[in-house]
Amino acid sequence: MQKTIPLEPGKVYHLYNRGNNREDLFRDEFDYQCFLQSYRKHVHAWVDTFAYCLMGNHFHLLARIRKGPRVAGDPWQDGLSGVTQALSNFFNAYTKTINARHLRSGKLFSQHFGRIEVSDETYFARLVGYIHRNPQKHGFVADFRAWKWSSYAAICSTAPTLVERTEVLAWFGGLEAFKSAHLRDEDDAGLTSMTGPDATT
């Protein structure tokens, strides 16, 4: 089991979790939409999101913890307590929605969400690709670019998004380099052991 580490303001983390007993977190399109809406409502103010992918019974997020909220007047005064409370509210709110929609009870997520600090620039770029290619790896789609519930399309577009598009593209050296890297770097050997438990479809 991955050792739990504290979240620290200013640092980047790969955050992930899966359904309790590998149960599906997302059963239909509404569930996927609800997850993203709840994330925007509860967590977005406290993090800079660089990538995400939602798939069946698990999800991946790549985010930097902010030192303070985006909007003044938030009840939490620092990044650590703020994001901790925000994530708790987020997971609880989503669980309540899914329990009500699908007539279930009890916890939805595994007990503790995983988190791995990302401090290496090369690893950061490879991890973004790993996250976006996950739907293809797990057989949800033949081409990861067709998966609706990842940040890949949002980063490639100009539409409003919760993802820090400009910063992500700068890491890759621009949009075309971003696209090329995703197609070129398909060998994720050595990444899996550093990205937490590999959930199944």
N, C-alpha and C positions, 0 to 999 in steps of 0.2 A: 504494500500500500504506500502511495506517495505521502511523504511526511508533510503535515500541514505547516505552512509558513505564514507569518503575518503579512498582510498587505501594507505596503508603505507608500505614502504619497511621493509622487515623482518617478516611481518605478513602473515598468511595463510587465504585465503578466499574461500568460496563457491561462485562461480560465475555462474549465470544462466540467461537465457532469452528465450523468445518464439517469434513466428512470430507475426507480427502486425495483430491485429484482429484474432489471433489464426491461421493465414495462415501457411501452411507448409513451413519450412525452407529447408527441404530436400525432393525432389521428386523422386530422383533416386540415384543409386550408385555413379554416378559422383559427385553429389552435396555433398554427405558425404565425398568423397575423397578430393574434392576441399576445403571444410571447414577445414579439418585437414592440408592440404598443406598450406593454407593461414595462419592458426594459427601458424604453424611451421615457416613460412617466417616472419611474423610480430610480433608475441608475444613471441615465445619460448625463445628468447634471454633475455627477461626481467622477466621471471617467472621460478619457479621450479614446474612442473606439477605433481600432485600426482594421479589424477584420472579424467576421463572424460566419458561422455556418450552423444551420439547424437541420437535423436528420433523424427522423423516426424516434429512436430512443436515446439520443444524445445530442449535445451541442458543443461548439467550440467558440470562444471569444478571445480576442487579443486586444488588450486595453491598458492604458496608462492611468494610474490613480491620480486624480487632481489634488492639489493642496488645498483647494477650497471649491465651493459650488460655483457654477456658471452664473447663477442668479443670486444677487444679494438678498439677505433676509432669510436664508435657509436656517432652520432651527439648529443644525449641527455646525459646530464651529471649526472643525478641522477635518482634513481629508480622511484620516483613519476611522474615526467614529462615524463620520458621514457616510462613507462608502460601505462600511460594515452594516449600518442600519439600512441603507438603501438596498443592498443585496438581499438582506433578510426580508424586507418588505416586498421586494420583487418576487422572490421564490414563494413566499406565502400567498401573495395575491394571485400568482399564476396557478398555484396548486388549488386554491379555492375555486377559481374559475373552472378548471378542468374537472374537479370533483363534482361541481354542480352540473356541468354540461354532460358529463358521461356517467353520472349516477354512481360514482365511486366514492370511497372514503379512505382516510389514512394518508400517509406521506407519499408524495409523487416522485421526489428526487432521492438519489442515494444520500446518505447521511451528511457527508461533507463534500462541497464542490472542490474539485482539484484546482491547484494554482501552482504555476511554475514561473519563476522570474525569468525574464528575457533581457539580457544585458549585452549580448553580442550582435553586432549589426548584420553579419552574414546569417546567423541563426534567425534573426528577425525576418529577413527576406524569405528564407526557405520556409519558415513557419507560416507566413501568409499564404504561400503557394500550397503548402500541406493542408491548411484549413480549407482553402477553396477547392482543392482536388478531392476532398473526402467523399463527396457524393458519388463520384465516379469510382473511387476505390471500393466503396461499399455496395456498388451496383444499383444505386438509385437512378442513375442516368448513364448513358454511354459516353457523354461528353460533359464534363463538369460545368462548362460554360452555359449549359441549358438548365442548370439547377436554379430554381427561383428563390430559394431560401438561403442564399449566401450573399456576401457583400461584393462578390466579384463584379456583377453587372452594375452595381451602384458606383463602384470605383471607376468603371469604364465609361460611365455616363456623365452628364452635366446636371442631372436632376438633384434636388435637395436630398440629403442623406444624413443619417446620424454618424456616418463614418468620416474620419478625418482624411478625406480623399487627397487633398493637396499634399499633406505630409507623407502619406503612403506612396504616392507617385514619385515624390522627391527621393525616397529611399531607393527606388528602382531606377531613377534617372529619366522618368517620363512615362507616358501612357504606352507607347509602343514597346518600350523596354519591359514594362510591367507585363504586358500580354505575352511577349516573347519568353520571359523568364518562366511564366506559368506553363508554357508548352515545352520548354527545353528541360526544365529541372523536374522531371517526373520520377526520378529515383529518390524515394524517401527513406532509403536505408540509413539507419543511424538516427532518424528523427523519431520513429515510433516509440523508442524507449524513453525519449525525453518529452513526450507529449501526453503522458498519462495513459490510463487503460484504454485499449482500443475496443469501443463498444461495437456490437454487431447489429445488423439490420433486423 
